[in-house]
Amino acid sequence: MILSFSNYDVFHPELFSFIGFENYTRLIKDDGFRQALFNTFFFVVGTTPVTTVMALVLALMINSVRRGNQVFRSVFFLPSIVSIVVTASIFKSFYSPVGMLNRIVEFFGLTGHGWLVEKAFAMPAIMMMNVWAYTGYYMVLYLAALTAVPKQLYEAAEVDGADEWQQFWYITLPQIRYMTIFVIVINTIRSWQVFPEVFTLTHGGPVGTTNTLVNHLYETAFRYHDMGYASAISFVLLGIIMVFAFAQMRILQGRKEAKK
């Protein structure tokens, strides 16, 4: 916090000086920061709903399998336990001009692309990798919630003549709503902090189209050594994350009060 109100270069500590809110006012005028903020917001909006819905669908499918569900659970969960840097390195090869993706595209008679060097495709490519890497983790959370739903509710619904869609809408969704809130909140918080996949795949390029808040913070601090300004960026990110954390606390607190 002190650094965010100062001008500080780690290689020249003798030049340390307090500059008040200058770093924060500088954020408003910084085109790079605004672009990073927009890119991060676009990433959050583009990945959080898709990851959440896919995780729920997979959890419902695996929960309905009577035999071998542990095998399917392990297969879908595997990507989430692999280091995201390793995953990004694999996808970097997959997205290369001579990679597997272009071969598949060209097999169907379409034109390949430089997925990580073209502005129109770079961010969507990172988002697709992110969804693939983390869906399995949230799927396991949903599976835990689904197994806790009382079977008697479904049995009573069947007696009343409810079909599968009605059971899902009126029993399953209400019973797992708190897990859904939890998944959305932690997924959103994680997405706002996206960094290793961007750093590994594009370094924020091309032309800043994949530059995110944490990547911008990293470049400012460790490439340009402007620690004060980087600290101000980090506190803006902290404020955004605290909004979602506070929302989660309010929702959970409301749940406890309702139980009382």
Secondary structure, DSSP 8 states (H G I E B T S, - for coil): -TGGGEEEETTEEEEEEE-TTHHHHHHHH-HHHHHHHHHHHHHHHHHHHHHHHHHHHHHHHHHH-SSSHHHHHHHHHHHHHS-HHHHHHHHHHHHSTTSHHHHHHHHTT-----TTTSHHHHHHHHHHHHHHHHHHHHHHHHHHHHHTS-HHHHHHHHHTT--HHHHIIIIIHHHTHHHHHHHHHHHHHHHHT--HHHHHHTTT-STTTT--HHHHHHIIIIIS--HHHHHHHHHHHHHHHHHHHHHHHHHHHHHHHHH-
